[in-house]
Amino acid sequence: MLPFDEQERLLEDALVNVRQHAFQMERCLDKKKLIEGLQHATSMLREMGTSRLSPKSYYELC
């Protein structure tokens, strides 16, 4: 398991990336750009699929 400060940094990075992809996904879908929206959804899910976060940190991410 990673040290606490490393977990915090990973969680912060993941939260920023997930929020950014979620925002971009919504923008694309609002503009009827389905393929681009799905690409952002895929990137967001990849970010959430990390195994480096502790269960507590992962729960905060979701």
CHARMM internal coordinates of N, CA and C (Angstrom, degrees):
IC EDIT
DIST 1 N 1 CA 1.4513
DIST 1 CA 1 C 1.5320
ANGL 1 N 1 CA 1 C 109.07
DIST 1 C 2 N 1.2958
ANGL 1 CA 1 C 2 N 115.86
DIHE 1 N 1 CA 1 C 2 N 145.12
DIST 2 N 2 CA 1.4597
ANGL 1 C 2 N 2 CA 121.60
DIHE 1 CA 1 C 2 N 2 CA -178.82
DIST 2 CA 2 C 1.5244
ANGL 2 N 2 CA 2 C 111.02
DIHE 1 C 2 N 2 CA 2 C -79.05
DIST 2 C 3 N 1.3338
ANGL 2 CA 2 C 3 N 116.98
DIHE 2 N 2 CA 2 C 3 N 154.42
DIST 3 N 3 CA 1.4714
ANGL 2 C 3 N 3 CA 120.12
DIHE 2 CA 2 C 3 N 3 CA 176.24
DIST 3 CA 3 C 1.5321
ANGL 3 N 3 CA 3 C 111.00
DIHE 2 C 3 N 3 CA 3 C -61.04
DIST 3 C 4 N 1.3318
ANGL 3 CA 3 C 4 N 115.16
DIHE 3 N 3 CA 3 C 4 N 158.47
DIST 4 N 4 CA 1.4666
ANGL 3 C 4 N 4 CA 121.47
DIHE 3 CA 3 C 4 N 4 CA -175.76
DIST 4 CA 4 C 1.5258
ANGL 4 N 4 CA 4 C 112.02
DIHE 3 C 4 N 4 CA 4 C -56.66
DIST 4 C 5 N 1.3398
ANGL 4 CA 4 C 5 N 117.96
DIHE 4 N 4 CA 4 C 5 N -46.50
DIST 5 N 5 CA 1.4654
ANGL 4 C 5 N 5 CA 119.76
DIHE 4 CA 4 C 5 N 5 CA -177.15
DIST 5 CA 5 C 1.5292
ANGL 5 N 5 CA 5 C 111.65
DIHE 4 C 5 N 5 CA 5 C -65.94
DIST 5 C 6 N 1.3167
ANGL 5 CA 5 C 6 N 116.70
DIHE 5 N 5 CA 5 C 6 N -32.65
DIST 6 N 6 CA 1.4651
ANGL 5 C 6 N 6 CA 120.44
DIHE 5 CA 5 C 6 N 6 CA 175.88
DIST 6 CA 6 C 1.5325
ANGL 6 N 6 CA 6 C 109.99
DIHE 5 C 6 N 6 CA 6 C -68.90
DIST 6 C 7 N 1.3318
ANGL 6 CA 6 C 7 N 117.38
DIHE 6 N 6 CA 6 C 7 N -40.02
DIST 7 N 7 CA 1.4654
ANGL 6 C 7 N 7 CA 121.73
DIHE 6 CA 6 C 7 N 7 CA 176.15
DIST 7 CA 7 C 1.5277
ANGL 7 N 7 CA 7 C 110.50
DIHE 6 C 7 N 7 CA 7 C -60.61
DIST 7 C 8 N 1.3253
ANGL 7 CA 7 C 8 N 116.24
DIHE 7 N 7 CA 7 C 8 N -43.87
DIST 8 N 8 CA 1.4675
ANGL 7 C 8 N 8 CA 120.65
DIHE 7 CA 7 C 8 N 8 CA -179.91
DIST 8 CA 8 C 1.5269
ANGL 8 N 8 CA 8 C 110.93
DIHE 7 C 8 N 8 CA 8 C -62.00
DIST 8 C 9 N 1.3273
ANGL 8 CA 8 C 9 N 116.59
DIHE 8 N 8 CA 8 C 9 N -43.21
DIST 9 N 9 CA 1.4606
ANGL 8 C 9 N 9 CA 120.63
DIHE 8 CA 8 C 9 N 9 CA 179.95
DIST 9 CA 9 C 1.5303
ANGL 9 N 9 CA 9 C 110.62
DIHE 8 C 9 N 9 CA 9 C -64.80
DIST 9 C 10 N 1.3228
ANGL 9 CA 9 C 10 N 116.83
DIHE 9 N 9 CA 9 C 10 N -44.33
DIST 10 N 10 CA 1.4646
ANGL 9 C 10 N 10 CA 120.49
DIHE 9 CA 9 C 10 N 10 CA 178.04
DIST 10 CA 10 C 1.5253
ANGL 10 N 10 CA 10 C 111.54
DIHE 9 C 10 N 10 CA 10 C -61.73
DIST 10 C 11 N 1.3263
ANGL 10 CA 10 C 11 N 116.35
DIHE 10 N 10 CA 10 C 11 N -42.01
DIST 11 N 11 CA 1.4639
ANGL 10 C 11 N 11 CA 120.54
DIHE 10 CA 10 C 11 N 11 CA 179.35
DIST 11 CA 11 C 1.5224
ANGL 11 N 11 CA 11 C 110.59
DIHE 10 C 11 N 11 CA 11 C -63.62
DIST 11 C 12 N 1.3307
ANGL 11 CA 11 C 12 N 117.03
DIHE 11 N 11 CA 11 C 12 N -44.87
DIST 12 N 12 CA 1.4681
ANGL 11 C 12 N 12 CA 120.80
DIHE 11 CA 11 C 12 N 12 CA -179.95
DIST 12 CA 12 C 1.5208
ANGL 12 N 12 CA 12 C 110.31
DIHE 11 C 12 N 12 CA 12 C -60.92
DIST 12 C 13 N 1.3284
ANGL 12 CA 12 C 13 N 116.70
DIHE 12 N 12 CA 12 C 13 N -46.47
DIST 13 N 13 CA 1.4671
ANGL 12 C 13 N 13 CA 120.67
DIHE 12 CA 12 C 13 N 13 CA 178.93
DIST 13 CA 13 C 1.5253
ANGL 13 N 13 CA 13 C 111.02
DIHE 12 C 13 N 13 CA 13 C -60.57
DIST 13 C 14 N 1.3155
ANGL 13 CA 13 C 14 N 116.60
DIHE 13 N 13 CA 13 C 14 N -44.58
DIST 14 N 14 CA 1.4638
ANGL 13 C 14 N 14 CA 120.87
DIHE 13 CA 13 C 14 N 14 CA -179.31
DIST 14 CA 14 C 1.5284
ANGL 14 N 14 CA 14 C 111.04
DIHE 13 C 14 N 14 CA 14 C -64.33
DIST 14 C 15 N 1.3309
ANGL 14 CA 14 C 15 N 117.07
DIHE 14 N 14 CA 14 C 15 N -41.74
DIST 15 N 15 CA 1.4698
ANGL 14 C 15 N 15 CA 120.36
DIHE 14 CA 14 C 15 N 15 CA 179.15
DIST 15 CA 15 C 1.5217
ANGL 15 N 15 CA 15 C 111.31
DIHE 14 C 15 N 15 CA 15 C -61.77
DIST 15 C 16 N 1.3222
ANGL 15 CA 15 C 16 N 116.43
DIHE 15 N 15 CA 15 C 16 N -44.07
DIST 16 N 16 CA 1.4676
ANGL 15 C 16 N 16 CA 120.46
DIHE 15 CA 15 C 16 N 16 CA 179.40
DIST 16 CA 16 C 1.5273
ANGL 16 N 16 CA 16 C 109.75
DIHE 15 C 16 N 16 CA 16 C -61.36
DIST 16 C 17 N 1.3260
ANGL 16 CA 16 C 17 N 116.64
DIHE 16 N 16 CA 16 C 17 N -46.85
DIST 17 N 17 CA 1.4652
ANGL 16 C 17 N 17 CA 120.45
DIHE 16 CA 16 C 17 N 17 CA -178.13
DIST 17 CA 17 C 1.5232
ANGL 17 N 17 CA 17 C 112.21
DIHE 16 C 17 N 17 CA 17 C -65.68
DIST 17 C 18 N 1.3179
ANGL 17 CA 17 C 18 N 117.48
DIHE 17 N 17 CA 17 C 18 N -42.72
DIST 18 N 18 CA 1.4671
ANGL 17 C 18 N 18 CA 120.57
DIHE 17 CA 17 C 18 N 18 CA -179.98
DIST 18 CA 18 C 1.5255
ANGL 18 N 18 CA 18 C 110.42
DIHE 17 C 18 N 18 CA 18 C -64.35
DIST 18 C 19 N 1.3162
ANGL 18 CA 18 C 19 N 117.00
DIHE 18 N 18 CA 18 C 19 N -43.96
DIST 19 N 19 CA 1.4792
ANGL 18 C 19 N 19 CA 119.89
DIHE 18 CA 18 C 19 N 19 CA 179.14
DIST 19 CA 19 C 1.5242
ANGL 19 N 19 CA 19 C 111.18
DIHE 18 C 19 N 19 CA 19 C -63.51
DIST 19 C 20 N 1.3304
ANGL 19 CA 19 C 20 N 116.27
DIHE 19 N 19 CA 19 C 20 N -40.87
DIST 20 N 20 CA 1.4591
ANGL 19 C 20 N 20 CA 120.19
DIHE 19 CA 19 C 20 N 20 CA 179.81
DIST 20 CA 20 C 1.5315
ANGL 20 N 20 CA 20 C 110.78
DIHE 19 C 20 N 20 CA 20 C -63.91
DIST 20 C 21 N 1.3142
ANGL 20 CA 20 C 21 N 117.11
DIHE 20 N 20 CA 20 C 21 N -46.24
DIST 21 N 21 CA 1.4629
ANGL 20 C 21 N 21 CA 119.71
DIHE 20 CA 20 C 21 N 21 CA 179.43
DIST 21 CA 21 C 1.5274
ANGL 21 N 21 CA 21 C 111.49
DIHE 20 C 21 N 21 CA 21 C -66.80
DIST 21 C 22 N 1.3124
ANGL 21 CA 21 C 22 N 117.66
DIHE 21 N 21 CA 21 C 22 N -36.93
DIST 22 N 22 CA 1.4681
ANGL 21 C 22 N 22 CA 120.22
DIHE 21 CA 21 C 22 N 22 CA 177.97
DIST 22 CA 22 C 1.5276
ANGL 22 N 22 CA 22 C 110.57
DIHE 21 C 22 N 22 CA 22 C -63.19
DIST 22 C 23 N 1.3279
ANGL 22 CA 22 C 23 N 116.40
DIHE 22 N 22 CA 22 C 23 N -42.93
DIST 23 N 23 CA 1.4661
ANGL 22 C 23 N 23 CA 120.76
DIHE 22 CA 22 C 23 N 23 CA 178.71
DIST 23 CA 23 C 1.5271
ANGL 23 N 23 CA 23 C 110.48
DIHE 22 C 23 N 23 CA 23 C -62.87
DIST 23 C 24 N 1.3354
ANGL 23 CA 23 C 24 N 116.19
DIHE 23 N 23 CA 23 C 24 N -48.30
DIST 24 N 24 CA 1.4636
ANGL 23 C 24 N 24 CA 120.25
DIHE 23 CA 23 C 24 N 24 CA -179.63
DIST 24 CA 24 C 1.5272
ANGL 24 N 24 CA 24 C 111.37
DIHE 23 C 24 N 24 CA 24 C -63.72
DIST 24 C 25 N 1.3271
ANGL 24 CA 24 C 25 N 116.85
DIHE 24 N 24 CA 24 C 25 N -37.18
DIST 25 N 25 CA 1.4537
ANGL 24 C 25 N 25 CA 120.92
DIHE 24 CA 24 C 25 N 25 CA 177.89
DIST 25 CA 25 C 1.5286
ANGL 25 N 25 CA 25 C 110.14
DIHE 24 C 25 N 25 CA 25 C -61.40
DIST 25 C 26 N 1.3237
ANGL 25 CA 25 C 26 N 116.81
DIHE 25 N 25 CA 25 C 26 N -47.72
DIST 26 N 26 CA 1.4662
ANGL 25 C 26 N 26 CA 120.27
DIHE 25 CA 25 C 26 N 26 CA 179.61
DIST 26 CA 26 C 1.5220
ANGL 26 N 26 CA 26 C 111.47
DIHE 25 C 26 N 26 CA 26 C -61.70
DIST 26 C 27 N 1.3336
ANGL 26 CA 26 C 27 N 116.56
DIHE 26 N 26 CA 26 C 27 N -41.69
DIST 27 N 27 CA 1.4702
ANGL 26 C 27 N 27 CA 120.19
DIHE 26 CA 26 C 27 N 27 CA 178.16
DIST 27 CA 27 C 1.5217
ANGL 27 N 27 CA 27 C 111.11
DIHE 26 C 27 N 27 CA 27 C -59.24
DIST 27 C 28 N 1.3191
ANGL 27 CA 27 C 28 N 115.80
DIHE 27 N 27 CA 27 C 28 N -47.26
DIST 28 N 28 CA 1.4668
ANGL 27 C 28 N 28 CA 119.81
DIHE 27 CA 27 C 28 N 28 CA -179.37
DIST 28 CA 28 C 1.5233
ANGL 28 N 28 CA 28 C 111.21
DIHE 27 C 28 N 28 CA 28 C -63.38
DIST 28 C 29 N 1.3128
ANGL 28 CA 28 C 29 N 116.82
DIHE 28 N 28 CA 28 C 29 N -43.28
DIST 29 N 29 CA 1.4653
ANGL 28 C 29 N 29 CA 119.58
DIHE 28 CA 28 C 29 N 29 CA -179.56
DIST 29 CA 29 C 1.5228
ANGL 29 N 29 CA 29 C 111.44
DIHE 28 C 29 N 29 CA 29 C -66.23
DIST 29 C 30 N 1.3399
ANGL 29 CA 29 C 30 N 117.10
DIHE 29 N 29 CA 29 C 30 N -36.14
DIST 30 N 30 CA 1.4644
ANGL 29 C 30 N 30 CA 120.05
DIHE 29 CA 29 C 30 N 30 CA 176.29
DIST 30 CA 30 C 1.5281
ANGL 30 N 30 CA 30 C 111.56
DIHE 29 C 30 N 30 CA 30 C -63.30
DIST 30 C 31 N 1.3307
ANGL 30 CA 30 C 31 N 116.10
DIHE 30 N 30 CA 30 C 31 N -31.48
DIST 31 N 31 CA 1.4628
ANGL 30 C 31 N 31 CA 121.42
DIHE 30 CA 30 C 31 N 31 CA -179.93
DIST 31 CA 31 C 1.5295
ANGL 31 N 31 CA 31 C 112.09
DIHE 30 C 31 N 31 CA 31 C -90.69
DIST 31 C 32 N 1.3462
ANGL 31 CA 31 C 32 N 116.01
DIHE 31 N 31 CA 31 C 32 N 9.32
DIST 32 N 32 CA 1.4720
ANGL 31 C 32 N 32 CA 122.46
DIHE 31 CA 31 C 32 N 32 CA 179.21
DIST 32 CA 32 C 1.5311
ANGL 32 N 32 CA 32 C 112.53
DIHE 31 C 32 N 32 CA 32 C 64.48
DIST 32 C 33 N 1.3266
ANGL 32 CA 32 C 33 N 117.01
DIHE 32 N 32 CA 32 C 33 N 28.13
DIST 33 N 33 CA 1.4699
ANGL 32 C 33 N 33 CA 121.87
DIHE 32 CA 32 C 33 N 33 CA 176.51
DIST 33 CA 33 C 1.5265
ANGL 33 N 33 CA 33 C 107.67
DIHE 32 C 33 N 33 CA 33 C -99.37
DIST 33 C 34 N 1.3221
ANGL 33 CA 33 C 34 N 115.11
DIHE 33 N 33 CA 33 C 34 N 79.18
DIST 34 N 34 CA 1.4587
ANGL 33 C 34 N 34 CA 121.75
DIHE 33 CA 33 C 34 N 34 CA -171.88
DIST 34 CA 34 C 1.5333
ANGL 34 N 34 CA 34 C 113.01
DIHE 33 C 34 N 34 CA 34 C -62.58
DIST 34 C 35 N 1.3217
ANGL 34 CA 34 C 35 N 117.51
DIHE 34 N 34 CA 34 C 35 N -46.03
DIST 35 N 35 CA 1.4678
ANGL 34 C 35 N 35 CA 120.61
DIHE 34 CA 34 C 35 N 35 CA -176.65
DIST 35 CA 35 C 1.5256
ANGL 35 N 35 CA 35 C 110.41
DIHE 34 C 35 N 35 CA 35 C -62.40
DIST 35 C 36 N 1.3269
ANGL 35 CA 35 C 36 N 117.56
DIHE 35 N 35 CA 35 C 36 N -45.69
DIST 36 N 36 CA 1.4675
ANGL 35 C 36 N 36 CA 120.44
DIHE 35 CA 35 C 36 N 36 CA 178.96
DIST 36 CA 36 C 1.5284
ANGL 36 N 36 CA 36 C 110.73
DIHE 35 C 36 N 36 CA 36 C -64.44
DIST 36 C 37 N 1.3179
ANGL 36 CA 36 C 37 N 116.71
DIHE 36 N 36 CA 36 C 37 N -38.71
DIST 37 N 37 CA 1.4602
ANGL 36 C 37 N 37 CA 120.58
DIHE 36 CA 36 C 37 N 37 CA 177.50
DIST 37 CA 37 C 1.5174
ANGL 37 N 37 CA 37 C 111.67
DIHE 36 C 37 N 37 CA 37 C -62.38
DIST 37 C 38 N 1.3277
ANGL 37 CA 37 C 38 N 116.14
DIHE 37 N 37 CA 37 C 38 N -41.52
DIST 38 N 38 CA 1.4638
ANGL 37 C 38 N 38 CA 120.28
DIHE 37 CA 37 C 38 N 38 CA 178.16
DIST 38 CA 38 C 1.5279
ANGL 38 N 38 CA 38 C 111.72
DIHE 37 C 38 N 38 CA 38 C -67.62
DIST 38 C 39 N 1.3169
ANGL 38 CA 38 C 39 N 117.20
DIHE 38 N 38 CA 38 C 39 N -32.90
DIST 39 N 39 CA 1.4661
ANGL 38 C 39 N 39 CA 120.15
DIHE 38 CA 38 C 39 N 39 CA 176.60
DIST 39 CA 39 C 1.5268
ANGL 39 N 39 CA 39 C 110.59
DIHE 38 C 39 N 39 CA 39 C -64.57
DIST 39 C 40 N 1.3229
ANGL 39 CA 39 C 40 N 117.07
DIHE 39 N 39 CA 39 C 40 N -41.09
DIST 40 N 40 CA 1.4667
ANGL 39 C 40 N 40 CA 120.42
DIHE 39 CA 39 C 40 N 40 CA 176.88
DIST 40 CA 40 C 1.5277
ANGL 40 N 40 CA 40 C 110.80
DIHE 39 C 40 N 40 CA 40 C -67.58
DIST 40 C 41 N 1.3275
ANGL 40 CA 40 C 41 N 117.00
DIHE 40 N 40 CA 40 C 41 N -37.75
DIST 41 N 41 CA 1.4675
ANGL 40 C 41 N 41 CA 120.23
DIHE 40 CA 40 C 41 N 41 CA 177.16
DIST 41 CA 41 C 1.5254
ANGL 41 N 41 CA 41 C 110.27
DIHE 40 C 41 N 41 CA 41 C -62.79
DIST 41 C 42 N 1.3177
ANGL 41 CA 41 C 42 N 116.80
DIHE 41 N 41 CA 41 C 42 N -41.63
DIST 42 N 42 CA 1.4634
ANGL 41 C 42 N 42 CA 121.25
DIHE 41 CA 41 C 42 N 42 CA 178.53
DIST 42 CA 42 C 1.5178
ANGL 42 N 42 CA 42 C 110.96
DIHE 41 C 42 N 42 CA 42 C -63.06
DIST 42 C 43 N 1.3224
ANGL 42 CA 42 C 43 N 116.69
DIHE 42 N 42 CA 42 C 43 N -44.20
DIST 43 N 43 CA 1.4701
ANGL 42 C 43 N 43 CA 120.78
DIHE 42 CA 42 C 43 N 43 CA 178.81
DIST 43 CA 43 C 1.5237
ANGL 43 N 43 CA 43 C 110.98
DIHE 42 C 43 N 43 CA 43 C -62.95
DIST 43 C 44 N 1.3197
ANGL 43 CA 43 C 44 N 116.01
DIHE 43 N 43 CA 43 C 44 N -39.76
DIST 44 N 44 CA 1.4611
ANGL 43 C 44 N 44 CA 120.55
DIHE 43 CA 43 C 44 N 44 CA 179.37
DIST 44 CA 44 C 1.5302
ANGL 44 N 44 CA 44 C 110.16
DIHE 43 C 44 N 44 CA 44 C -64.20
DIST 44 C 45 N 1.3130
ANGL 44 CA 44 C 45 N 117.42
DIHE 44 N 44 CA 44 C 45 N -43.81
DIST 45 N 45 CA 1.4637
ANGL 44 C 45 N 45 CA 120.95
DIHE 44 CA 44 C 45 N 45 CA 179.47
DIST 45 CA 45 C 1.5248
ANGL 45 N 45 CA 45 C 112.03
DIHE 44 C 45 N 45 CA 45 C -67.56
DIST 45 C 46 N 1.3181
ANGL 45 CA 45 C 46 N 116.96
DIHE 45 N 45 CA 45 C 46 N -35.13
DIST 46 N 46 CA 1.4713
ANGL 45 C 46 N 46 CA 119.64
DIHE 45 CA 45 C 46 N 46 CA 175.74
DIST 46 CA 46 C 1.5255
ANGL 46 N 46 CA 46 C 110.19
DIHE 45 C 46 N 46 CA 46 C -62.59
DIST 46 C 47 N 1.3079
ANGL 46 CA 46 C 47 N 115.94
DIHE 46 N 46 CA 46 C 47 N -42.19
DIST 47 N 47 CA 1.4693
ANGL 46 C 47 N 47 CA 120.48
DIHE 46 CA 46 C 47 N 47 CA 179.07
DIST 47 CA 47 C 1.5241
ANGL 47 N 47 CA 47 C 110.43
DIHE 46 C 47 N 47 CA 47 C -62.08
DIST 47 C 48 N 1.3203
ANGL 47 CA 47 C 48 N 116.41
DIHE 47 N 47 CA 47 C 48 N -37.72
DIST 48 N 48 CA 1.4603
ANGL 47 C 48 N 48 CA 120.26
DIHE 47 CA 47 C 48 N 48 CA -178.94
DIST 48 CA 48 C 1.5265
ANGL 48 N 48 CA 48 C 112.16
DIHE 47 C 48 N 48 CA 48 C -76.86
DIST 48 C 49 N 1.3254
ANGL 48 CA 48 C 49 N 117.51
DIHE 48 N 48 CA 48 C 49 N -14.29
DIST 49 N 49 CA 1.4536
ANGL 48 C 49 N 49 CA 121.20
DIHE 48 CA 48 C 49 N 49 CA -176.77
DIST 49 CA 49 C 1.5179
ANGL 49 N 49 CA 49 C 114.53
DIHE 48 C 49 N 49 CA 49 C -87.29
DIST 49 C 50 N 1.3064
ANGL 49 CA 49 C 50 N 118.29
DIHE 49 N 49 CA 49 C 50 N 12.83
DIST 50 N 50 CA 1.4590
ANGL 49 C 50 N 50 CA 120.91
DIHE 49 CA 49 C 50 N 50 CA -177.63
DIST 50 CA 50 C 1.5232
ANGL 50 N 50 CA 50 C 111.56
DIHE 49 C 50 N 50 CA 50 C -68.43
DIST 50 C 51 N 1.3077
ANGL 50 CA 50 C 51 N 115.38
DIHE 50 N 50 CA 50 C 51 N 145.43
DIST 51 N 51 CA 1.4669
ANGL 50 C 51 N 51 CA 119.96
DIHE 50 CA 50 C 51 N 51 CA 177.12
DIST 51 CA 51 C 1.5269
ANGL 51 N 51 CA 51 C 110.97
DIHE 50 C 51 N 51 CA 51 C -103.72
DIST 51 C 52 N 1.3171
ANGL 51 CA 51 C 52 N 116.98
DIHE 51 N 51 CA 51 C 52 N 4.55
DIST 52 N 52 CA 1.4603
ANGL 51 C 52 N 52 CA 120.80
DIHE 51 CA 51 C 52 N 52 CA -176.95
DIST 52 CA 52 C 1.5254
ANGL 52 N 52 CA 52 C 112.86
DIHE 51 C 52 N 52 CA 52 C -84.54
DIST 52 C 53 N 1.3249
ANGL 52 CA 52 C 53 N 117.41
DIHE 52 N 52 CA 52 C 53 N -15.09
DIST 53 N 53 CA 1.4630
ANGL 52 C 53 N 53 CA 120.35
DIHE 52 CA 52 C 53 N 53 CA -179.54
DIST 53 CA 53 C 1.5205
ANGL 53 N 53 CA 53 C 110.73
DIHE 52 C 53 N 53 CA 53 C -86.62
DIST 53 C 54 N 1.3205
ANGL 53 CA 53 C 54 N 115.40
DIHE 53 N 53 CA 53 C 54 N 147.77
DIST 54 N 54 CA 1.4628
ANGL 53 C 54 N 54 CA 120.22
DIHE 53 CA 53 C 54 N 54 CA 174.25
DIST 54 CA 54 C 1.5325
ANGL 54 N 54 CA 54 C 108.07
DIHE 53 C 54 N 54 CA 54 C -70.52
DIST 54 C 55 N 1.3266
ANGL 54 CA 54 C 55 N 118.06
DIHE 54 N 54 CA 54 C 55 N 162.30
DIST 55 N 55 CA 1.4716
ANGL 54 C 55 N 55 CA 119.51
DIHE 54 CA 54 C 55 N 55 CA 178.56
DIST 55 CA 55 C 1.5350
ANGL 55 N 55 CA 55 C 112.50
DIHE 54 C 55 N 55 CA 55 C -56.35
DIST 55 C 56 N 1.3268
ANGL 55 CA 55 C 56 N 117.05
DIHE 55 N 55 CA 55 C 56 N -39.51
DIST 56 N 56 CA 1.4677
ANGL 55 C 56 N 56 CA 120.12
DIHE 55 CA 55 C 56 N 56 CA 179.48
DIST 56 CA 56 C 1.5270
ANGL 56 N 56 CA 56 C 111.01
DIHE 55 C 56 N 56 CA 56 C -64.05
DIST 56 C 57 N 1.3293
ANGL 56 CA 56 C 57 N 116.56
DIHE 56 N 56 CA 56 C 57 N -46.17
DIST 57 N 57 CA 1.4668
ANGL 56 C 57 N 57 CA 120.58
DIHE 56 CA 56 C 57 N 57 CA 179.43
DIST 57 CA 57 C 1.5211
ANGL 57 N 57 CA 57 C 110.79
DIHE 56 C 57 N 57 CA 57 C -64.56
DIST 57 C 58 N 1.3263
ANGL 57 CA 57 C 58 N 116.78
DIHE 57 N 57 CA 57 C 58 N -40.40
DIST 58 N 58 CA 1.4597
ANGL 57 C 58 N 58 CA 120.36
DIHE 57 CA 57 C 58 N 58 CA 178.85
DIST 58 CA 58 C 1.5273
ANGL 58 N 58 CA 58 C 110.32
DIHE 57 C 58 N 58 CA 58 C -62.54
DIST 58 C 59 N 1.3243
ANGL 58 CA 58 C 59 N 117.42
DIHE 58 N 58 CA 58 C 59 N -40.31
DIST 59 N 59 CA 1.4629
ANGL 58 C 59 N 59 CA 121.21
DIHE 58 CA 58 C 59 N 59 CA 178.35
DIST 59 CA 59 C 1.5293
ANGL 59 N 59 CA 59 C 110.28
DIHE 58 C 59 N 59 CA 59 C -61.31
DIST 59 C 60 N 1.3345
ANGL 59 CA 59 C 60 N 117.06
DIHE 59 N 59 CA 59 C 60 N -39.93
DIST 60 N 60 CA 1.4658
ANGL 59 C 60 N 60 CA 120.84
DIHE 59 CA 59 C 60 N 60 CA 177.95
DIST 60 CA 60 C 1.5220
ANGL 60 N 60 CA 60 C 110.85
DIHE 59 C 60 N 60 CA 60 C -65.18
DIST 60 C 61 N 1.3174
ANGL 60 CA 60 C 61 N 116.62
DIHE 60 N 60 CA 60 C 61 N -33.51
DIST 61 N 61 CA 1.4618
ANGL 60 C 61 N 61 CA 121.05
DIHE 60 CA 60 C 61 N 61 CA -179.97
DIST 61 CA 61 C 1.5205
ANGL 61 N 61 CA 61 C 111.00
DIHE 60 C 61 N 61 CA 61 C -67.90
DIST 61 C 62 N 1.3172
ANGL 61 CA 61 C 62 N 116.87
DIHE 61 N 61 CA 61 C 62 N -39.22
DIST 62 N 62 CA 1.4625
ANGL 61 C 62 N 62 CA 121.00
DIHE 61 CA 61 C 62 N 62 CA -177.87
DIST 62 CA 62 C 1.5036
ANGL 62 N 62 CA 62 C 109.44
DIHE 61 C 62 N 62 CA 62 C -80.38
END
COOR INIT
IC SEED 1 N 1 CA 1 C
IC BUILD
